[in-house]
């Protein structure tokens, strides 16, 4: 098993990336090989200073980076030796089983769509976030930013993608799927949500439980919560901001600690032909460690094979 890791991606790269690697190798089995994509000389020097054998990793050397502020499509074509482009090249050639990066999110989406491509039948790939519950469990919200505007059939597919992800990776049996709206009744919500509800209500592709309101996000009413990326991103950023407010006020609580993004690392891009994990630009070493562990879980679960089977 080989996991490609962009050590040039993120606001604090490469230091946080490399520290995350050291944390991850303590928990990953020996058969997992991490392929570091970036400044190999700098990485080897870091490992040697930390008394770690640099030969336990593979390296793809480059110093070219797609910066956060660059136009994703232009940069992807104009920087063929950047860490993100090289990562996707290796993924397409099946020299990697997964690719992890906290670099330019737009470039990661462009790379996924133009190299490994969407799974046939998937209209729009999407990304997720975790919704912690007070009872100790959690749900999954999708999409959280990839698709700001969605048609009803796209929201329907999010229900399928989220249900497979919840079942195969998080081992939630027969996940309950809910649709975000402004009321429980089928006729509530905007025209897109009303049409999506009409499609989902009789679905045999997933266990639809009806509309979900904002107050239901952190309950066990639904395991998979479906919405447009615009709505999902607002929910995600609000939850992150609330967690930061709690920390600034020196409030410590076991439940609220579950809103710390570092515990989950990154999010898989669901619906593409390989394992792509996208991380937060401000990712810490702990977040990078958990991204690498998530990549291993996705590979083990054969998630993309399961999605392909459903969409065939």
N, C-alpha and C positions, 0 to 999 in steps of 0.2 A: 504494500500500500504506500503510495507516494502523495504527499500533500504539498502543493506549491504555496509558498508564503511570500508575499510582497513586503520586503523589509524596508522599502522606500515609501510606503504608503502610510498616511496619517500625519497629524500635526506635530508629533514628537518622534518621528522616525529619524534614524533607525533604532535609537536607544530603547524605547518602550517595546518595539517589536522584538528585539533580541532578548530583552529581559523576559518577555512573554514566552519566547522559545525555551529558555532555561527552565521556566516553571512548567511548561507543557511536557517536556521530555521526561520529567519525573513521574508523570501519570500515564503517558502513552506507552503502549506495549512496544517491544523492541522491533517488531516487524513493520512498524510505521516509520517511514523515512520522510523527514522534512526537507524540502528543496527550497533553499533560500534564494530569492530573486532580488538582486540589488548589488550593492558594493561588497563583493566577496572579500576583498582585502580588509576592509573595515570590520566586517563580521568576524573573520578569523582572528583579527587582532583583539576584538572584544572577548571572544571565547578564551583565548590564551591568557588574557589578563585576569579572567575569572576562573582560571585553572580548569577549563573544560576542553575536552578533546574536540577540535574543530572538524576532524575527519568523520565524526558520526553524522554529519550533515552533507547533503549535496548542494552545489552552488551553480547558479546561473548569473554570471557577472554583467552588470550594467550600472551606469551612473545616471542614465537618462530617466527623468521622472515626468509624468503628467501632473502638473501642479493643480491645486484645488480650484484655482480661478480660471483655468483654461477651458476653452470650448471643447466639450467631450468628443464630438465627431471629428472636428479638425485635428485635435491633438492626437487622437487615436491613429489617424492616417499619416500625420506629419512626424510622429515620433515612433518609428517602427522598432526601436531598440529600448523603449521605455519598459519599466518593470511590469506594468499592466499588460501591454501588448505581448511581451514575451511570455507572460503567464498564460494568457489565453491561447497563444500559439502552441505551447506545450500541452495545454488541456485538449485542444482540438486534435493534436497528434496522438492523444491518449498516452502521453508520457507522464501525465499526472492523473490522479483520481479525483482531486479537488483543488480548487484555487481560492486562496484567502487574501483579501486586501481591505485596508481601511483608506485607500487612496480615493481619487476623484470618483464619486459615486456615478456620475453621468457616464464617465469613461468605462466603468465596470458594466453598466447596462448596455452601452454601445458594443463593448467587447463580447458580451454574452450573446446579443442578438445577431451580430455579424460574423461570429466565429463558430461557437458551438450551436447557436440558433435555438429557437423555441421548439419544443416537442410538437410534432404534427398534431393539429387539432386544438392546441392551446392558443387562444386569441391574444392574451396579454399576460406575460409572466408578472409575478408580483412578489412583494416582500412582506414580512410579518413582524410582529412584536409580541412579547409576553404580557398577559394581564394577570397579575398576582391576585389570589383570592384569600380572604380572611381565614378560610377553613384549611389553608395550607397547600391547596392545589393551585392551578393556574389555567388560564385560557389563552387562546391565540387570536390576535386581531390582524386582519389583512383586508385590503392593501394599506400600507402606511407611507406611501409616497411615490411609488413608481408610476401610478396611473391616476392623475388628479381627477380626470373625468372618465366615467365608465358607462357603457351601455348595459342594459339588463342582462344580456347573455354573458357579458364579462363577469358581472357580479355572481351569476349562477356558477360559472367556472371557478371563481374564487372559493365557493362553497365546496367544490370537489377537491381542489388543491389543498385547502386548509384541512379538510377532513382526512385526506390521505396522510398529510404531514403529522397531524395530531395522533393518528393511529399508529403509523409506522415508526416515528421517531420518539414521540412522547408516550407511546403505549396507552393511549386513551381509547378504550373499547367503545365502538359505536358512538363517535363524537356527536354531540348536539350542535347543530349549526343554526345560528341566529343572524338576522339581517338588521343592521342599524337603521332605526327610524325615529320619529318624534312621537310615537305612540304605538301601543300594542296592536291596535286594530289594523286589518289588512289594507284599509283605504287610507291610512295615515301615511305621511311622507310626501316627498316630491314625486314627479311623474316617473322618474327612473326607478326609485325605490318601489313604487306601487307596481310597476311592470315587472320588476325583479321578483317581488313577492308572488305575483301570479305564476311566474315560471317555477319558483322554488317550492310552492306549497304542496305540489303533488310529486315531488322528486323521488325517484328511486335510487339516485346516485349518492344521496347522503340523508342524514337524519335531521330534517328541517323542523325547528321548534317555533318558528314565527319571528315576529319583529322583536328587536332588543332596543331598549332605551339606554341613554347614557348612565342612568342609575343602576343598570344591570351589569355593567362591564366587569365588576369585580365580585360578582356572585357566581353561583354554579348554574345559572339559568341556561347558559350556552358554553360549550367548550371551544367553538370556533365562531368568531364574530366577524361578519362580512360587511365591508363598506368601501366607498370610493377612496382613493389614495389621498385626496384633499382632506376628507374627514379624518381618516386614520392618522395622518401626519399631525393634525391639530391635537388629537387625543394623545399621541405619543409624546409630543413636545410639552404638552400640559402636564403629563405625568412626570416627565423628567424635571420640569421646573418646580413642581410641587415637592419632589424629592430633594432638590437643591435648597428650597426654602426650609425644609425640615432640618437639613444638615447645618445651614447657617444659624438656625435658632438653637442648635445643640440639642435637638430632640432625637432620642434614640428609641427605636421601636422595632421589634423583630419583624413585624409585618411590613412596615414601611421600608426596611432595608431591602426587601425583595424588589423594590422599584429601581434599584441600582443596576444600570445597564451593564456594568462590568461583569455581573454574575452570569449573563447570557452571551456575552461576547459580541456576536454579530447575528445577521439573519441570512438564511439561504434565499437565493433567488429561485422561487418555485416556478416550474414550467419550462425550464431550459434543459438541453440535452447533456448536462453534466452538473457536477456539484460546485456551485459558485457561492461563496460566503462573503457578504459585504459588511464591513465594520464601520463604526462611528469614527469620524475624523479625529476626535479627541481621545481615542482609545488608550487606555492605560495598559501596563504589562499584564494585569489580571484579565482584562478584556481580551487581549490577544491570546492569552493561554486558553481561555474558554472558547474562542473562535476555532482554535486548532482542535480542541476536543470535540466541538460540534461537527467539524469537518469529518472527523473519524466516525462519529455516530451516523452521519448521513451516508457515508460510504458503506458502513456495516448494514444499514437498513435497506440498501438498494432502492432508495426512495424514487429515483428517476425511472427505474424499471417498473415500479408499481404505478407511477403516473402514466407511463407509456401504455401499460396494459389497459388502464381504464379508458384512455382516450382513443385507443384502437377500436 
